[in-house]
């Protein structure tokens, strides 16, 4: 819902609004997550760098793969 609201508010400024799932990220709390923080961060940057108007309002994971709502 928040993404939809952002899309409606930001489209006039040509700003692309999406939702992004960072993945299950390993933390200092000792969880057994498979994704390292640096991998999710670099993946998010790559995904965001490749966005265009066709991506508006969609949901992606940190690898840039579209996730169904």
N, C-alpha and C positions, 0 to 999 in steps of 0.2 A: 504494500500500500504506500509506503514511504517513497519507494522508487517511482510509482505512478504519479504521486503528488509532485515530486521533484521534476519529473519529465514535463508535466504541465506548466510548472513555474519557470523552468530554465530553457525550454525549447526556443522561446523568442530571443534568447541571448546566444543561441547556437551552441549551448553547452549540452554535452551528452551525459545523461544520467543512467547508470546501471546499478545492479547489485552484484557483489563479488563475495564468493565463499573462499576464505583463505586456506581451507583444508584443515586436516587434523595436525596441528603444529606441535612439535616437541617443545617442552618448556623446562625450566629449571626445577619444576616441581616433580620431575621424574616420571612423567607419563610415557607410555611406550609408543607415542605417535610416530608415524613413519616419515613425516615431512619436517625438514630442518627449517628454522626461521629464515635463513638466507635463501633457501630454495623458494619458499612461498613469496618472499619479498621480490625476488628477481622475476618470478613468474607473473606476479601482479603487475609489475612495471611493464613487462613485455606485452601482457594482455591489454593494458590501458593504452600503450603506445599504438596498438593496432586498431583501436576503435574508430568507427565512422558512424554516420547517421543511420545506417542500417541496424546498428546495435542498440539504439535508444530503447530503454525500458526493459532490457533483457537481464537474465541472471547467468553469471559465469562462475566457473571455479578458477583457482589460481593458475591453472594451465592454459586458460583461455577457452576451455570447452564450455559450450552453452549447457546450462542445467535447466531442466523443465521445472516450472513453478509447481 
